[in-house]
Amino acid sequence: MPATLNPLLFCLALFLLGPVRAPVALAATPADLADAESLSAHLHGSGDLGELRDLTVAWDEEAGGTLWLTAEKTTGYAWAVVPPPRQGWKLARRARVEAEISNRGPKSVKVLFWVVGDRGWDAVPAMARLAPGETRTLACPLRATFPDGTPKLDPGQIQQLQIMVRGRHTLPVTLEVRGLVAAGAAPDWVRPSGRIDLPPLLDAPPSAGQRVRYRLAEDEGTGLYSVLHLPADWRPGAAWPLIVEFPGNIFFDVACYSTGRPDQCVIGHGIARGRGAICLSLPFVDRARGAIAEDGWGDPEATAAYAVRMVGEVGDKFGADLRNVLLTGFSRGAIACGFIGLRDDRIATLWKGFHMCQHYDGDGWNRATMEGAIERALRFRGRAVFHTDNDERAVQPVIAAMQTQATYARSGLGAHATAMFLDDRPSTRQLRQWFADLVR
């Protein structure tokens, strides 16, 4: 996709037109095959695998390490995760990661094979639609970039491999996965200047510099949590600006890896760079299931009430300055700035400013009509708004109703992703300065 293509239009095209076919097979030379390095040697059974969603797994070690993935039916996305060994995979000088995947079921299956980056890096896919009985080698290039040349991965920081079935299937799905290997040589990887990493996500008590899952007392034992990141210079008794962030919708395709969970939020950390502000990433709430709504709004009223409760608690317990709160989000999260953040007068009074990236309330997604957005915008009591990769003319009716100052920036990334906020690029520096002025 050209870097000049409007990311909003690109995202809408993905939803309306369906996925774009990506290259899925690369010819391997004999030297590559001889030099291939197993990425599953640390697995000794299905119990060594990571997250499974709607799939069951069997591990056949006698067959040279074969994964059998099965499901009676799938309803959207089903996957299995292969975690790295304790010491990580040594991929810094590798060209690609490969998997040989066979469809052993009765119907064609769309398969995505992912190499997923750690510490806020993105993911690289290979995709194929496999006919019954078909086998293909899917290859993920570790040096893949966004359209503007920004690396998607640090090959030295890989979180997991992920084999995914996409779509709804009413007949059984069976995949045979063999040959999880790193192959091909590549020169030393060069880290982009100024790039920052996201701290790892921990299940631990909040502390300075740590990024942790955090629950309200009544949500203990449920699937509902936020992600709380106290800055490295945090100390009790001081007041800290607060950046509140909503995540994008769950959406996996060749051009987008979005989990729909607060774990994936990076904008706040990109703005604050880990110092001087608290970052709080919020879920969309499904109270009926006691779970995070990865898709859609969940219960919008419950999500708004949860946000009010969580912001108040972070103020009371960790010193968030409730006079200096920014609400931000990507994609669905950007729409949520208005759709959730201005849902009623109580939540609307929390925000000093909004930052929205690649979508906005009123663009029509999932009941976010322009008429409703203008009505909600009248509740805005903040000082300023910043748009990244949104069209100034399209958002003007909402900005007019807000009666506020708006700033617009183009990231140049050329993709529906948030990598730009961890880069040292002009649009990111502009956003950081805007935030500093907002909370001064």
N, C-alpha and C positions, 0 to 999 in steps of 0.2 A: 504494500500500500504506500503511495507517495506520502512523504512527510507533510505535504500541504493539504492532504485530504482532511476534511472536518471530522474529528474523532467521533462526534455525536452521530453524524450521518453514517459513519462506518459501523458503529455499534448497532444502530437501528437496522442497517442492512443485514447484519449478522442475524438479528432476531427474525427479520421478515423473510429473508431469502434463504436462510439456512447456512450451514458451514461451507467454508472454502476448502477445497481439497489441497492438502499439503503433500510435498514429496515424502514418500514413506519408505523407499528402498534405495540404498546406495550400493553400488558395486564395490565389493571388497577385493583387494588384491591378495595374492597368496601371502605376501609379507604381513599384511594386516591380520589375516586369519591366524598366522603363526604367532603373532604378537598379542592376540586378544587376551584380555585379562578378565577372569570370572568376577562378577559382582555379587554372586550368590554363594560363594564358598563358605561364608560364615553362617549360612542357614543350615540347620540340621533337622528341620521339621516345620510343619505349618505353624507351630506355636511361636516360631521366631519371627513371623510376619507382623507387620504393624496393623493399622486400621483396615477393617473389612466392612464394606457397605453392600448389603444385599447379595453378597457372594459367599459361598462356602469354598474352602480350599483344601486340597490334598497335596502333599509333597512326596514325590517319588525320587528318593535319592539314588536308588539303584539304576534309574534311567539317566543318570548324569545330572540330576538336579532339575526335575521337571515339575512345574506348578500346574495343577489342574484346578481351574476356576469354574464354578458352576452356579447357576441360579435357576429356580423354577420360573421366575418372572422378574422383570425389572420395570421400574416406573419412571425413570429419568436418567439418573447416573448411578452406576454401580461400580465399585472399584476394590482393588486390593493394593496394599502398600508394602513395598520392600524397603525396610529401613537399612541404613548403613551399618557396618560393624562399629564397634565402640571407638575405634581409632579413626573412623571415617574412610571414605574411598580416596585413593590417590589419583585424582583425575586432572591435575593441573596441566599436564602435558599430553592429554588425550584429545582426540578429535571428535569422537562421538561415543554414544552409548547405544547398544543394539539389543533387540529381543526378537526371537523367532516365535511368532504367534500363529497358531492353527485354530481354525473354527471347526470344532467337532460336534456342533449342534445342527439342528434341522433347518435353520433359516439364516439368512445373511445377517451379519452383526457389524455395527460401526464400532471400531476399537480405537482408543487413544492411548498412546504410550507416552508417559511424561518423565522428564528429569526435572525435579522441583528444587529450586534454589533455597538456601537457608539465609537467615539474617536479613530478610526483606528483599532478596533477589527474586526474580520472576521464575518462570518455568518454560521449558522447551518441549514441544510435542512432536510426535509423528502420528499420522492418522491413516487408517485404511478401512474400507468396507470389505469384509471377508465373506465370500460365498461359502456355503457348506462344503467342508473338506478343503478349503483353500488355506495355504500357508504362505506367510510373507514375513520378511525381515524388516522390522520397523527400526529406523535409525534416527536418533535425536542428536543434532550437531551441537556440541558443547560450546562452540564459538558463535552461536546464533546471536543476532542483534535485532533491535528494533529498527524501523525504517530509517531513522536518523543516524544509525551506526552505534547506538548505545548498547553495550553488552547486556544480554538478558540474564546471564549467569556468571558467577565466579565459580569456575570448575573445581576450585579447592573448597567450596562451601556448598555441598549438596545435601539437602534435607532427606530426600527419599526418591525412589522410583515408584511409579504408580501406573498400574494397568487398569484401564477404565472402559466400561461398556456404556455407550450412550444410546438412549432411546427407550421406548416402551416395548417390551417383549412379553407375550403371553405364553409362548412356548419355551421350553428349557433352553438355556444358554450354556454352552460348554466350550471353554478355551483351554488349549494346551500351550503353555509358555515355557520355552527352552532358550538356552543360549543368552542369558543376561550377561553381557560382556561390555567392557570398554575396549575400543579398537581405534587404530590409527594414531599417528603421532602428530603433535601440534607444537608450535614454538611456545616459549614461555608466555604465559598470559600476563597482560599488562592491565593493572587496575586503573580505572578512570580517575583522573585527578579530582580530588574533592569529594569523591563518593563516600557516603557514610553507611554504616551497617545498623540494622535494627537489633537491639539486644535479644537474646533468646527468651522465649516465653516459658515461665516457670510456674509450677504449682507450689507456691511458697508465700509466706507473709510478706506484705509490702515493705520495701526498704529502699534507701537511696540507690538510684541507678538500676534498680531491678524492674523488670516487666513481668507482671504476674496476672493469673486469673483471679478475679475478685468477685465475691458473691455477697448480696444482701443476706441478712440473717435468715429470712424466711425462704431463701432459695437454696440453702444448704441441702444437699442430697438430690437436687434437680439438675437439669442440663442447662440452666440459665446462669450465665456469668458475663461480666465485663472484663476488659483487659486494662489494668491500671499500671501506669509507668510513672514512678516518681523520679524526678531529675537527679542526676549524679550529685548536684550540690544541694539537694533537699535536706532540710533540718526542721525539726518540730518547732512550732511557735512562730514561724515566718509565714507570710502570705505569698501565694504563688498563682500567677495566671494559670488558667485551665483551658486546655484544648480538648473539646469533646468531638468524637468522630464516629460516623456511621459507615458501615462497610457497603460495598457493592453487592449486587444480587449474585446468587450462585449461577455460574455460567462457564462452561468449559468448551472451548473450541480452539482451532489452530491459532487464533489471534488473541485469545483471552483465557487466563487461568484465574478464576474468581471463586472463592469458596463460600461466600455469603456469610462468613463468620467474623467476629471482631478481631480474631487472631491475625488477620491479614491486613489490618489498617496500618498504614505507614505515614500518612500525611502529617499527623501531629509530630511525630519524631523528626520528620524532615524539616518542619518549620522550626522546632526548638533545638534540634541537634543534641537532645539529651540533657540540656541544662536550662534552668531559668523558668521552666513551666512544667506543670503536671499534664500528662496526656491520659485521656480516658476514652477507650473505644467501647461503644455500646452495641448490644444486639438488638435485633427486631424480635419482639416477644410473642411467643405462643403460650399463653397461660394455661390453656386447656391441656396441653401436653407437657407443660413444665419444661419447654425446650426453646432453643433459638430457632427463629424462622429464617432459614437460609434463603428462601424464595418468597418474594412478595413482601407484604407489610406485616404479616402475622396479624395481631390485633392492634390497630393503630392507636386506640385509646390506651390500651395497656402498655404499649411501647412508650407513649408520651409520659404516662404516669411513672413508669420505671425510670425513665431519664430524669425526671424531677427528683425522685427518691435518691438515685445514685449520685447525681450532682450535689445534692444537699449533704449526703453522707461523706463524700470526698472533701467537701468544704469543712464539715464538722471534725472529721478525724485526721485529715492530712493537710489542712491549711489552704485549700483552694480558695482564692480570692473571688468571691461570687460577683464582684463588680467588674471582673475582667475575664469573661468566659467567651471563647470563640467556638462556634459550631461549624464543623466541616464534614465533608463526605465526598466519596467517589461514586459516580454512576447512580445506582439506587440511593446510595448515601447522600449524594448531592441533591437529589429530589427530596429526600427526607428532611433537609434543612427547612424547607417550607411545609411539606406534607405532614411531617411529625413535629418539627420544631416550632411551628406556628399554629398548632392544632387547636389550642385554647389559650386564654389569657395567662394562665398560670405558667405554662412552659415558655410562652413567648417572652416573658419578662426576664428570662435567664440570660439572654444572649446579648453581648456587646457588638458582635459582628458575625457574619457568615462568610465562609469560603466554600465554593462549589466547583467541582471538577467534572467535566464531561457529562453533563445532564443538569437539569434544573427543574424546580417545581413549575408545572404548567406545560411541560413538553408532551404530555399526553400518556406517559407510561403508567399503566396500572392505576387508572382513575385520577391521575394527577393532571386534571384539565386546567386550561388557562383560566377559565372562569373561577374555578375553585382556588387556584393559586393567587389570583388577585384578591379574592376575599380574605384569604389567610394572610397575605402580605400586609394588609391594613393593621395587623396586630404587631408588626415589627416595631420594636422600640430601641433598636441598636443604633450604632454610629456609622457603620460602613459595611460594604460587601465587596468581596473579591471573587472574580470568575477566572478559572483556568480552563482554556480550550472550550469555551462557550461563545456562541454568537451574540454580539452586543445587541443587534437589532431584535433577535428572537426573545431576549429576556427583558427588553425595555418596558413592556407593560407591567411586569412584576416590579421592576425597579422603581417605576413611577409611583406605583401604589405604596411601596415602602417609604418613599420620600427620603431616600438616603443617597449617599455617595457610593458610586460603584467604580471599581478598577478591573481592567481586563488584561489578561496575559495569554500568549500562545507559548506552549511548552516546546513545540517542535518535535516531540517524541514520535508523533505519527501513529500512535497505537492506543487502544483502549486499555490503559494500564496506569499504574501510579509510580513507575520507576523514576519519573522526573523529579519527584520531591526528595529523593535521596541523592540526587546529582547536584553538582555545583554549576547550574546553568542560569542564564539571566532571569528567566521566569521564576525560578525558585528563590533566587536572591531578592527579587522584587517582592515576592510573597513574604519572605522573612522580615524584610524591612517594614512592610505594611503591617504585619502583626506587631512588631516592636512599637511602631507608632500608635497602634490601636490600644495597647495596654499600658502605654506610658503614663 
